[in-house]
Amino acid sequence: MDYKIKLDKEKLQKELTPLEYNVCLNHGTEPSFQNEFWDNKRKGIYLCKCCKTPLFESSAKYDSGTGWPSYFQPIAKDRIEYVTDRSYGMTRTEVRCAACGSHLGHVFPDGPAPTGERYCINSASLEFVEE
């Protein structure tokens, strides 16, 4: 897929922490319960760390018990790219920022109403703007 925003990997390597870079550009995963937003309860918007596209609203965030920030829906479905991930001997749906291709996390069909979806997202791939 050709992304609308072409990421400058050299620039991002200077701007992001090693963990943020690994998660966003190498499809890494941060530790559960040891990340910035897993228990954030403030009102605001979560943006893509790499391109600043608004992705999730705090009103869609809930405590999934997983130790990662979880949302039952993105701001708009077209802001997310869905990719089949067959790593680690399982099949999951990876979610990426549709604007720049940055890895966000995965979506699972075990979330709450109204969507039944759980977007399990790495804090390292997000930036939070408080209302």
TATALIN-V380795 format. One record per backbone hydrogen bond with DSSP energy under -1.0 kcal/mol. CO is the residue of the C=O (numbers start at 1). NH is the residue of the N-H. Records with the same first field share a line. If there is no record, write none. Layout:
BEGIN
CO = NH ; NH
END
This chain:
BEGIN
7 = 9
8 = 12
9 = 13
11 = 15
12 = 16
17 = 21
18 = 22
19 = 23
20 = 24
21 = 25
22 = 26 ; 28
24 = 103
31 = 34
37 = 40
43 = 131
44 = 58
45 = 129
46 = 55 ; 56
47 = 127
48 = 52
53 = 48
55 = 75
56 = 46
57 = 60
58 = 61
60 = 72
67 = 33
69 = 121
70 = 62
71 = 119
76 = 79
77 = 80
79 = 98
81 = 96
83 = 94
85 = 92
87 = 90
92 = 85
93 = 107
94 = 83
95 = 104 ; 105
96 = 81
97 = 101
99 = 5
102 = 97
104 = 122
105 = 95
106 = 120
108 = 118
112 = 116
116 = 111
118 = 108 ; 120
119 = 71
120 = 106
122 = 125
123 = 126
125 = 49
127 = 47
129 = 45
END
